Amino acid sequence: MTQETSTGTDRASELSTRLDGLLTRLDAAVAAAGRPAGSVRLLPVTKFFPAADVDILYRLGRREFGESREQEASAKVAELAYDDVEWHMIGRLQRNKARAVARWAHTVHSVDSERLANALDRAVTDAQAAGERTAPLRVLLQVSLDADPGRGGVEPADLPALADLVAKAPGLHLAGLMAIPPLDADIHASFAKLATLHTSLLAQHADATELSAGMSGDLEIAVEHGSTCVRVGTALMGARPITSA
Ligand SMILES: *Cc1c(COP(=O)(O)O)cnc(C)c1O
């Protein structure tokens, strides 16, 4: 018991220190980009880390968390039972998980097909009818910045049609775009391309203002190119026990 408590305290001070450092780093990136203070949100990515870690971050004032695997997220959401937290699904999502995600997610960052968007819309309207949620689901469209289908993301050519479909879906709210730069690509060029796609989207959908871009290794570059939400795991939580899918 004493052992457990001291371990918990160590982790709490570690996360507190890392969080302070990360917020300082983010503020510096925002200032360096000449953008207004507070214009980029930090989304802590807690996948592969236990609910106890999420609770430490909650006590440090965080109210948004990103998860990438539906079952892991559902379990944490149920265990923690917060009533003032927004949970984000950031990972690839199969259509057969739409119903489960509709019960807990405030935002999904990874919508990349009409079939998935339709499944989520149905799941959300059913969840609303069953009293399981009230708000529509905020949706970010994940864009592919290369031609690799393995990484997910809608092709830029198919983005306008998908955006129109999501904007019309009663259970969904089109909130913006998300992308993960290809591994071997020039990160500046990738985020510049994403920014251009976002500008085009905004011309048609003025309130789709969110741009989810930037992770532990590249958040400064993403902020330079207009990110409004950086998704940070490793730089906050430490190395994940196994590589993420
Ligand atoms: C895991 C993950 C992140 C966080 O990546 P880090 O490099 O650990 O900061 C961000 N976005 C997505 C989609 C992820 O799956």
The ligand as an SDF file (V2000), in Angstrom:
LIG
                    3D

 15 15  0  0  0  0  0  0  0  0999 V2000
   -0.5940    7.8790  -31.0640 C   0  0  0  0  0  0  0  0  0  0  0  0
   -1.0850    8.9740  -31.8960 C   0  0  0  0  0  0  0  0  0  0  0  0
   -0.6480   10.2920  -31.6740 C   0  0  0  0  0  0  0  0  0  0  0  0
    0.4130   10.6510  -30.6520 C   0  0  0  0  0  0  0  0  0  0  0  0
    1.6530   10.3910  -31.1960 O   0  0  0  0  0  0  0  0  0  0  0  0
    3.0100   10.7480  -30.3780 P   0  0  0  0  0  0  0  0  0  0  0  0
    4.0520   10.7300  -31.4360 O   0  0  0  0  0  0  0  0  0  0  0  0
    3.1740    9.6990  -29.3470 O   0  0  0  0  0  0  0  0  0  0  0  0
    2.8200   12.0960  -29.8000 O   0  0  0  0  0  0  0  0  0  0  0  0
   -1.1920   11.2930  -32.4620 C   0  0  0  0  0  0  0  0  0  0  0  0
   -2.1240   11.0270  -33.4030 N   0  0  0  0  0  0  0  0  0  0  0  0
   -2.5740    9.7780  -33.6440 C   0  0  0  0  0  0  0  0  0  0  0  0
   -3.5960    9.5640  -34.7060 C   0  0  0  0  0  0  0  0  0  0  0  0
   -2.0700    8.7180  -32.9000 C   0  0  0  0  0  0  0  0  0  0  0  0
   -2.5100    7.4710  -33.1500 O   0  0  0  0  0  0  0  0  0  0  0  0
  1  2  1  0
  2  3  1  0
  2 14  2  0
  3  4  1  0
  3 10  2  0
  4  5  1  0
  5  6  1  0
  6  7  2  0
  6  8  1  0
  6  9  1  0
 10 11  1  0
 11 12  2  0
 12 13  1  0
 12 14  1  0
 14 15  1  0
M  END
$$$$
